[in-house]
Amino acid sequence: MDGPLENVFFSDDPKTLEIYVRRSKHEVQYGVPSQERINVAHLELCMRMPMEYIPDPRTVIEDAQDKEKEDRDAAERRRRAEEQRMIEEA
């Protein structure tokens, strides 16, 4: 499969991956060029699944922003605690 394609995972038209198996007795000569047209009548759908990107990039971005905010809050708490300790010592 070619990829990545734009908006495959987050589009208004969700994409689905379908995998078909061939149920005919006709053997395919792999690696040999052929002009024969493909007959899809004997194909059978064996799996269908929605295209999802895991982990969701939006979640990764939100998690990174939350981590930055927590780090800033922790630094601010440490600064306030240091200021409070300095005031108490004075």
Secondary structure, 3 states (H helix, E strand, C coil): CCCCCCCCCCCCCCCEEEEEEECCCCCCCCCCCCCCCCCHHHEEEEEEEECCCCCCHHHHHHHHHHHHHHHHHHHHHHHHHHHHHHHHHC
